[in-house]
Amino acid sequence: MTEPRDTIEIVNVVASTGIGQEIDLKQATLALEDADYDPKRFPGLVYRLSDPKVVVLLFGSGKLVITGGRKLEDAANAVDRIVEELKNLSLL
């Protein structure tokens, strides 16, 4: 019989971090493709990335929550990508 620990598989990594400054979520929504922001339903901007395939929740405080990755590198790559995109759009 297989022991339960032998069958553990990571299927979803959730990570959080901050980028050190506040972000105007309304401007970010207009500038980022695949971004959804409805403050009446949820206080954060929902940004779906295809590579890595994760969802980034971006809050006005500058806090980020990354979910959906299968390894820690997915979350780290998503943070690098969102920070680069926000800088390129002059939102950081």
ABEGO torsion letter per residue (X at the ends): XBBAAAABBBABBBBBBBAGBBBBAAAAAAABBGBBBBAAABABBBBBBAOBBBBBBBBAAGBBBBBGBABAAAAAAAAAAAAAAAAAAGAX
